[in-house]
Amino acid sequence: MRRASTTVKFITTGCEFRPIRARNISTESQLSKRPFTDFSLARLHSKSLLRLSGSDVYPFLQGILTNDVQILEHGASSLYTQLLNIKGRVLCDLILYNDTKEAGNVLVEVDSSQTDLLIKTFKKYKIRKKVKIENETNNLASYAAFGCFNEQPETDVSSIAMYRDPRIPQLGWRILSSQPVSHELDSHAQEEDAYRQHRYKLGVGEGPEEHIPEKSLPLECNSFLLHGVSFSKGCFIGQELTSRSHHTGVIRKRIMPVTYSSAKSLKAQSEVKLCATDKSAGTVRCGVNGYGLALLRVNDVLKNGAAIYTTDSNGDTLELSTNRPNWWPEGVGVL
């Protein structure tokens, strides 16, 4: 008799494997409802949406993306994944949604600056597969509802689709709305920077400014911890290097949250150094209103609360602080 899969997963730390227990994430049916006014809501102008349709959509995506798209095919509403190049470097962050109106169709959310790149790459690998690619950016808008991650937004707004963010519960919900009704949501939506700040506090990166295309490695972007990579699904583009890094357990650098004086401006790609030794500890990614992200050497910056600094946009010294995100599973970032 075939045994059910175990709930024990192995997560790579900086130097070794440590077993962890899979986390329980509440299903939508278990969540209480709260009105939209209790949530922070932001329209994500930086996101575009593509619609993929046709009989080969799921096998096409399964063969090129890092996550197991069969999860989506078998009923999940949303899925986080990445598209890598052949060297195992990140090209795009994606969230896939099962279309609630057209069964078998998949909506793909991508950073707006990468829409043309994604369409071109999809067409490159589509070959003879029966997949139709349509740009729905002018027809659909994406929103993030966050701040009450144990509850589900309740709304009487028609013609919207609501999805739990597939990464971690603290990120809340994604809402897809047709443009004709989006003004009903826009009436109490915040600026997108409010959502960026929320992500930065959590230490979650996304998009080409934070996951540098063709340079960033998916495991350094915490994609596995964010449920965006499957090592049991079979082949995907860039799998060899990603699997080798995972199974050797050597993930020395990770995207981590940083805080700094809100009166200062964080400079992207500036070097982060240890105050005690001036040794390089990583590089800054982005920041807004005193919160940001940096790619840091985990052991170095978490050792005895090591002090770190960088240079701001004026070239002046800027002190930073960081912490181990509380959503990281047990065994990750523990010295």
Secondary structure, 3 states (H helix, E strand, C coil): CCCCCCCEEEEECCCCEEEEECCCCCCHHHCEEEEHHHCEEEECCCEEEEEEECCCHHHHHHHHECCCCHHHHCCCCEEEEEEECCCCCEEEEEEEEECCCCCCCEEEEEEHHHHHHHHHHHHHHHCCCCCEEEECCCCEEEEEEECCCCEEEECCCCCEEEEECCCCHHHCEEEEEEHHHHHHHHCCCECHHHHHHHHHHHCCCCCCCCCCCCCCCCCCCCCCCCCCCCCCCCCCCCHHHHHHHHHHCCCCEEEEEEECCCCCCECCCCEEEECCCCCEEEEEEEEECCEEEEEEEHHHHHHHHCCEEEEECCCCEEEEEECCCCCCCCCCCCC
